[in-house]
Amino acid sequence: MVASVLFSAAPARADWLLTPFAGATFGGDSDKEKFTYGGSLAYMGASVVGFEMDFGYTPTFFEPGDTIEFIDDSNVTSLMGNLVIGVPMGGSGAQVRPYVVGGLGLLRSSVTSTDQFFDVSNNDFGFDVGGGIYVFFNDHVGIRGDARYFRSLRDPEPDNEFDIAVGNFDFWRATGGVTFRF
């Protein structure tokens, strides 16, 4: 009986999902785990396909001895527009929704030296792919766990042609947060 409630298709409804989150970046250019936080706003229509805007901020992304020596301050900001595919399981109220996500957007990194000799900021196009799960306790409140891979995109030949290639900057992000559904 419990399995039939959890794994039955949910009635069609449209939801806005607001999730403030916190977690860690790791792997790739993030040599050590770093604290990250942000939020996402997703719209899931009556079907399993939706759209999400995701904002993440990682202060002190690079540290002395990581990729760059003699740095005083650094951070990475991501702003992504994503396609979300998630199948709701369960009825009204309590519900589980596993999902996959992927999209394109901005990856901004900023590094300042200890002697203020240089201040380097890069605004790169990038992409993210990942997945996670929403678990709702009632019609309006739940939790979300999420893991995503971020990577920069670049123009391999700076000319007047539109070419795109995978860049060198990458990292993983794992987060958890409280989701408000309205």
DRENMAR-35126 format. One record per residue (C-alpha): residue in one letter; x, y, z. Coordinates in Angstrom, 2 decimals, padded with zeros to 5 digits. Each point is the difference from the previous one (the first is absolute). Example, Ala and Ser with C-alpha at 12.3 -4.5 7.8 and 13.67 -1.06 7.14 Angstrom:
% DRENMAR-35126
{aa->A; x->012.30; y->-004.50; z->007.80}
{aa->S; x->001.37; y->003.44; z->-000.66}
% end
This chain:
% DRENMAR-35126
{aa->M; x->000.00; y->000.00; z->000.00}
{aa->V; x->002.79; y->002.47; z->000.94}
{aa->A; x->001.85; y->-000.79; z->-003.26}
{aa->S; x->-003.13; y->000.65; z->-002.06}
{aa->V; x->-000.42; y->003.43; z->001.62}
{aa->L; x->003.67; y->000.97; z->-000.43}
{aa->F; x->000.43; y->-001.28; z->-003.53}
{aa->S; x->-003.34; y->000.88; z->-001.56}
{aa->A; x->-000.19; y->002.93; z->-002.39}
{aa->A; x->-000.96; y->003.28; z->001.61}
{aa->P; x->-002.92; y->002.06; z->-001.25}
{aa->A; x->000.94; y->002.64; z->-002.56}
{aa->R; x->000.81; y->003.36; z->001.58}
{aa->A; x->002.33; y->002.91; z->-000.61}
{aa->D; x->002.51; y->000.88; z->002.72}
{aa->W; x->002.50; y->002.76; z->000.70}
{aa->L; x->002.85; y->-001.35; z->002.13}
{aa->L; x->002.23; y->002.38; z->001.97}
{aa->T; x->003.07; y->-001.61; z->001.59}
{aa->P; x->002.67; y->001.85; z->001.99}
{aa->F; x->002.96; y->-002.39; z->000.32}
{aa->A; x->003.43; y->-000.53; z->001.54}
{aa->G; x->002.66; y->-002.60; z->-000.67}
{aa->A; x->003.50; y->-000.48; z->-001.36}
{aa->T; x->001.95; y->000.25; z->-003.23}
{aa->F; x->002.66; y->-002.63; z->-000.64}
{aa->G; x->002.05; y->-001.65; z->-002.73}
{aa->G; x->001.30; y->001.59; z->-003.18}
{aa->D; x->001.47; y->003.44; z->000.71}
{aa->S; x->-001.23; y->-000.13; z->003.59}
{aa->D; x->002.92; y->-001.92; z->001.56}
{aa->K; x->-001.73; y->-000.12; z->003.39}
{aa->E; x->-003.64; y->000.04; z->001.01}
{aa->K; x->-001.24; y->003.59; z->000.21}
{aa->F; x->-003.21; y->001.32; z->001.57}
{aa->T; x->-002.56; y->001.23; z->-002.54}
{aa->Y; x->-003.50; y->001.41; z->000.20}
{aa->G; x->-002.73; y->001.39; z->-002.23}
{aa->G; x->-003.52; y->-000.63; z->-001.15}
{aa->S; x->-002.14; y->-001.21; z->-002.84}
{aa->L; x->-003.45; y->000.79; z->-001.33}
{aa->A; x->-001.58; y->-002.72; z->-002.10}
{aa->Y; x->-003.29; y->-000.33; z->-001.82}
{aa->M; x->-001.32; y->-003.49; z->-000.53}
{aa->G; x->-003.05; y->-000.04; z->-002.25}
{aa->A; x->-002.72; y->-002.60; z->-000.15}
{aa->S; x->002.43; y->-002.35; z->-001.79}
{aa->V; x->003.38; y->-001.33; z->001.16}
{aa->V; x->001.96; y->002.79; z->-001.76}
{aa->G; x->000.80; y->003.32; z->001.63}
{aa->F; x->002.41; y->002.94; z->000.07}
{aa->E; x->002.34; y->001.25; z->002.72}
{aa->M; x->002.16; y->003.04; z->000.74}
{aa->D; x->002.87; y->-000.95; z->002.30}
{aa->F; x->002.39; y->002.40; z->001.78}
{aa->G; x->003.04; y->-001.21; z->001.94}
{aa->Y; x->002.79; y->001.85; z->001.80}
{aa->T; x->003.23; y->-001.47; z->001.38}
{aa->P; x->002.16; y->002.42; z->002.00}
{aa->T; x->003.69; y->-000.88; z->000.28}
{aa->F; x->-000.19; y->-002.44; z->-002.91}
{aa->F; x->003.77; y->000.15; z->-000.58}
{aa->E; x->002.39; y->000.02; z->002.96}
{aa->P; x->003.76; y->000.58; z->000.14}
{aa->G; x->001.67; y->-003.20; z->-001.06}
{aa->D; x->-002.97; y->-001.14; z->-002.11}
{aa->T; x->000.15; y->001.10; z->-003.62}
{aa->I; x->001.31; y->003.53; z->000.58}
{aa->E; x->002.68; y->001.21; z->002.43}
{aa->F; x->-000.09; y->003.29; z->001.94}
{aa->I; x->-003.73; y->000.59; z->-000.13}
{aa->D; x->-001.93; y->002.05; z->002.51}
{aa->D; x->-003.59; y->-000.44; z->-001.10}
{aa->S; x->-001.83; y->-002.17; z->-002.50}
{aa->N; x->-003.50; y->-001.15; z->-000.81}
{aa->V; x->-002.05; y->-001.81; z->-002.63}
{aa->T; x->-003.55; y->000.90; z->-000.96}
{aa->S; x->-002.28; y->-002.08; z->-002.21}
{aa->L; x->-003.30; y->001.05; z->-001.58}
{aa->M; x->-001.61; y->-002.73; z->-002.10}
{aa->G; x->-003.23; y->-000.43; z->-001.91}
{aa->N; x->-000.88; y->-003.70; z->000.08}
{aa->L; x->-002.43; y->-002.50; z->-001.43}
{aa->V; x->-001.35; y->-002.29; z->002.75}
{aa->I; x->-001.54; y->-003.43; z->-000.55}
{aa->G; x->-001.61; y->-001.43; z->003.12}
{aa->V; x->-002.69; y->-002.61; z->000.55}
{aa->P; x->-002.23; y->000.63; z->003.03}
{aa->M; x->-000.81; y->-003.11; z->002.03}
{aa->G; x->-002.69; y->-000.03; z->002.64}
{aa->G; x->-003.29; y->001.76; z->000.36}
{aa->S; x->-001.05; y->003.35; z->001.32}
{aa->G; x->002.12; y->001.24; z->002.90}
{aa->A; x->002.90; y->-002.37; z->000.65}
{aa->Q; x->001.88; y->-000.58; z->-003.22}
{aa->V; x->003.40; y->-001.07; z->-001.33}
{aa->R; x->001.38; y->001.42; z->-003.28}
{aa->P; x->003.37; y->-001.24; z->-001.32}
{aa->Y; x->001.33; y->002.18; z->-002.82}
{aa->V; x->002.81; y->000.63; z->-002.47}
{aa->V; x->001.09; y->003.50; z->-000.90}
{aa->G; x->002.22; y->001.67; z->-002.58}
{aa->G; x->000.49; y->003.41; z->-001.51}
{aa->L; x->002.15; y->002.94; z->-001.01}
{aa->G; x->000.98; y->003.26; z->001.64}
{aa->L; x->002.73; y->002.10; z->001.57}
{aa->L; x->003.05; y->-001.16; z->001.97}
{aa->R; x->001.80; y->002.97; z->001.55}
{aa->S; x->003.29; y->-000.39; z->001.85}
{aa->S; x->001.83; y->002.79; z->001.79}
{aa->V; x->003.50; y->-000.02; z->001.53}
{aa->T; x->001.88; y->002.84; z->001.77}
{aa->S; x->003.68; y->-000.17; z->001.02}
{aa->T; x->001.21; y->000.60; z->003.55}
{aa->D; x->001.83; y->003.18; z->-001.00}
{aa->Q; x->-002.89; y->001.24; z->-002.19}
{aa->F; x->002.38; y->-000.28; z->-002.97}
{aa->F; x->-002.59; y->-001.79; z->-002.07}
{aa->D; x->-003.76; y->-000.41; z->-000.02}
{aa->V; x->-001.17; y->-002.55; z->-002.56}
{aa->S; x->-003.64; y->-000.69; z->-000.79}
{aa->N; x->-001.23; y->-002.38; z->-002.69}
{aa->N; x->-003.54; y->-000.17; z->-001.32}
{aa->D; x->-000.36; y->-003.25; z->-001.90}
{aa->F; x->-002.90; y->-001.82; z->-001.52}
{aa->G; x->-000.44; y->-003.35; z->001.63}
{aa->F; x->-002.27; y->-002.96; z->000.44}
{aa->D; x->-001.21; y->-002.19; z->002.85}
{aa->V; x->-001.44; y->-003.51; z->000.13}
{aa->G; x->-001.17; y->-002.00; z->002.97}
{aa->G; x->-002.89; y->-001.36; z->001.93}
{aa->G; x->-001.65; y->-000.29; z->003.34}
{aa->I; x->-003.19; y->-000.62; z->001.88}
{aa->Y; x->-002.78; y->002.07; z->001.53}
{aa->V; x->-001.81; y->-001.48; z->003.01}
{aa->F; x->-003.17; y->001.87; z->000.99}
{aa->F; x->-001.56; y->-000.45; z->003.43}
{aa->N; x->-003.20; y->001.85; z->-000.94}
{aa->D; x->-001.35; y->002.21; z->-002.81}
{aa->H; x->002.41; y->002.86; z->000.74}
{aa->V; x->003.24; y->-001.08; z->001.74}
{aa->G; x->002.66; y->-002.56; z->-000.82}
{aa->I; x->003.75; y->-000.55; z->-000.31}
{aa->R; x->002.30; y->-000.36; z->-002.99}
{aa->G; x->003.32; y->-001.80; z->-000.45}
{aa->D; x->001.95; y->000.79; z->-003.15}
{aa->A; x->003.36; y->-000.70; z->-001.70}
{aa->R; x->001.20; y->001.81; z->-003.14}
{aa->Y; x->003.06; y->000.24; z->-002.21}
{aa->F; x->000.99; y->003.47; z->-001.32}
{aa->R; x->002.37; y->000.68; z->-002.88}
{aa->S; x->000.99; y->003.09; z->-001.97}
{aa->L; x->-000.44; y->000.37; z->-003.75}
{aa->R; x->002.40; y->001.91; z->-002.26}
{aa->D; x->000.62; y->001.07; z->-003.58}
{aa->P; x->002.90; y->-002.20; z->-001.22}
{aa->E; x->000.96; y->002.44; z->-002.75}
{aa->P; x->-000.66; y->003.70; z->000.61}
{aa->D; x->-001.28; y->000.94; z->-003.43}
{aa->N; x->-003.32; y->001.18; z->-001.40}
{aa->E; x->-001.46; y->-003.51; z->-000.13}
{aa->F; x->-002.25; y->-001.55; z->002.63}
{aa->D; x->001.92; y->-002.96; z->001.41}
{aa->I; x->-000.25; y->-001.35; z->003.49}
{aa->A; x->002.10; y->-002.48; z->001.94}
{aa->V; x->000.22; y->-001.29; z->003.55}
{aa->G; x->002.15; y->002.26; z->002.19}
{aa->N; x->002.53; y->-000.88; z->002.70}
{aa->F; x->-001.85; y->001.30; z->003.08}
{aa->D; x->-002.20; y->-002.60; z->001.74}
{aa->F; x->-001.29; y->-001.14; z->003.40}
{aa->W; x->-002.75; y->-002.01; z->001.71}
{aa->R; x->-002.60; y->001.39; z->002.39}
{aa->A; x->-002.09; y->-001.98; z->002.53}
{aa->T; x->-002.72; y->001.84; z->001.91}
{aa->G; x->-003.04; y->-000.45; z->002.20}
{aa->G; x->-002.79; y->002.40; z->000.79}
{aa->V; x->-003.57; y->000.61; z->001.06}
{aa->T; x->-002.48; y->000.30; z->-002.89}
{aa->F; x->-003.12; y->002.13; z->000.09}
{aa->R; x->-002.67; y->-001.00; z->-002.52}
{aa->F; x->-002.66; y->002.47; z->-001.11}
% end
